[in-house]
Amino acid sequence: MTHEISPRFTPEITPPLEELQAQERRLVFRQFTFDDAWALGSLLVELARERQAPVAIDIHRAGQQLFHAALPGSAPDNDAWIARKRRVVERYGASSYLVGSRHRAKGTTFEESSRLDPDEYAAHGGSFPINVEGVGVIGAVTVSGLPQLEDHRFVVEALEQFLEKYQGLR
């Protein structure tokens, strides 16, 4: 008698680079104020609570932390991951997941190719650039606590909702 064992989780396929790049072209702010940081951070907290997601959430603009929240189940390590992923966005001007995916698409890893200290930089999903029209990348919104693709998708979903509600993105 054989028993079929089904996995608890189905591995997700990495989205194509084109899809990740399209997200970044589409998710652009008209402006990004202190109030916007509060509203976006609050939306992320609300979504995380609804899903009981054990995440930490961070929003930085121009080197200043404008929002931070740690939800039940998150840990101090999440703050370290946030800082490492955010540094990738600040250095490359692209989401931490896209940067890592570009390296994987070339058959290598970010750690091997970038020659940056892995204690300071992590090209894992969850940090997304705050890109303002006519200005460029001014900061990052970062989530840590879920698998990297889920962290990335969570931030993208919140940005889509925020931009549609507050800045008319469709």
C-alpha positions in Angstrom: 0.0 0.0 0.0 1.4 3.3 -1.0 0.6 6.6 0.5 0.8 9.7 -1.5 2.3 12.6 0.4 1.3 16.0 -0.8 3.5 18.9 0.0 2.2 21.6 2.4 3.3 24.3 0.1 3.5 24.4 -3.7 6.7 26.1 -4.8 6.0 29.3 -6.6 7.5 30.0 -10.0 9.5 33.2 -10.1 7.7 35.8 -12.2 9.4 36.8 -15.4 11.7 39.8 -15.3 9.4 41.6 -17.6 6.5 41.4 -15.1 8.7 42.6 -12.3 10.0 45.5 -14.4 6.4 46.4 -15.4 5.4 46.6 -11.7 8.1 49.2 -11.2 7.1 51.3 -14.2 3.5 51.2 -13.1 3.8 51.8 -9.3 5.0 55.4 -9.3 3.9 58.0 -6.9 2.9 61.6 -7.8 4.3 62.6 -4.4 5.2 60.9 -1.2 4.6 62.8 2.0 4.8 62.0 5.7 1.0 61.5 5.6 1.4 59.1 2.6 3.9 57.1 4.6 1.5 56.8 7.5 -1.4 55.9 5.2 0.6 53.3 3.3 2.1 51.8 6.5 -1.3 51.7 8.1 -2.7 49.9 5.0 0.1 47.3 5.2 -0.6 46.8 8.9 -4.3 46.3 8.2 -3.7 43.8 5.4 -1.2 41.9 7.6 -3.6 41.7 10.5 -6.4 40.4 8.3 -4.0 37.6 7.1 -2.4 37.1 10.5 0.9 37.7 8.7 3.9 37.6 11.1 5.7 40.6 9.5 7.6 43.7 10.3 6.9 46.7 8.0 9.2 49.7 7.3 9.0 52.8 5.2 12.1 55.0 4.6 12.4 58.2 2.6 15.6 60.0 2.0 17.4 58.2 4.8 14.7 58.8 7.4 12.4 56.1 8.8 8.9 57.4 8.4 7.0 54.3 9.5 7.7 51.0 11.3 5.5 48.3 12.8 6.2 44.8 14.1 3.2 42.4 14.2 2.8 39.3 16.3 5.1 36.6 15.2 7.7 38.9 13.8 11.2 38.9 15.4 14.2 41.1 15.7 15.7 39.3 12.7 13.0 40.8 10.5 14.4 44.3 11.3 17.9 43.1 10.1 16.3 41.7 6.9 14.5 44.9 6.3 17.7 46.9 6.5 19.6 44.6 4.2 16.8 44.5 1.6 16.3 48.3 1.8 20.0 48.9 1.1 19.6 46.9 -2.1 16.8 49.2 -3.2 18.7 52.3 -2.3 21.8 51.1 -4.1 20.2 49.7 -7.3 17.0 51.8 -7.5 14.9 48.6 -8.1 13.0 46.2 -5.9 15.1 43.8 -3.9 13.3 40.9 -5.6 14.0 42.2 -9.1 17.7 42.7 -8.3 18.0 39.1 -7.1 16.0 37.8 -10.0 18.2 39.6 -12.5 21.2 37.8 -11.1 19.4 34.4 -11.0 18.4 34.9 -14.7 22.1 35.2 -15.5 22.8 31.9 -13.8 24.4 33.3 -10.7 23.4 34.8 -7.4 23.4 38.3 -6.0 25.9 37.2 -3.3 28.3 35.8 -5.8 28.1 38.6 -8.4 27.6 41.8 -6.4 30.7 41.3 -4.1 28.7 43.2 -1.5 28.7 42.2 2.2 25.8 39.8 2.7 25.5 41.1 6.2 24.6 44.5 4.8 22.8 43.7 1.5 20.1 41.0 0.7 18.5 40.8 -2.7 15.5 38.9 -1.3 11.9 39.9 -2.0 10.1 42.4 0.2 11.6 45.9 -0.5 10.1 48.1 -3.2 11.3 51.5 -4.4 9.3 54.6 -3.6 9.6 56.2 -7.0 8.1 59.7 -7.5 7.3 61.1 -11.0 9.9 63.4 -12.2 12.1 62.8 -9.2 13.1 59.1 -9.1 13.6 56.7 -6.3 13.4 58.5 -2.9 13.0 55.6 -0.5 11.7 52.1 0.0 8.8 50.3 1.6 9.9 47.0 3.0 8.2 43.9 4.5 9.9 41.0 6.2 8.5 37.8 7.7 7.1 35.8 4.8 8.9 33.8 2.1 10.6 36.3 -0.2 8.1 36.1 -3.1 5.2 36.5 -0.7 6.9 39.5 0.9 7.3 41.0 -2.6 3.7 40.3 -3.6 2.4 41.7 -0.4 4.2 45.0 -0.8 3.1 45.2 -4.5 -0.5 44.5 -3.6 -0.5 47.2 -0.9 1.1 49.7 -3.3 -1.5 49.0 -6.0 -4.3 49.6 -3.5 -2.7 52.7 -2.0 -2.0 54.3 -5.4 -5.5 53.5 -6.7 -7.1 55.0 -3.6 -5.0 58.0 -3.0 -3.3 58.9 -6.3 -5.7 57.6 -9.0 -3.6 54.8 -10.4 -5.6 52.2 -12.4 
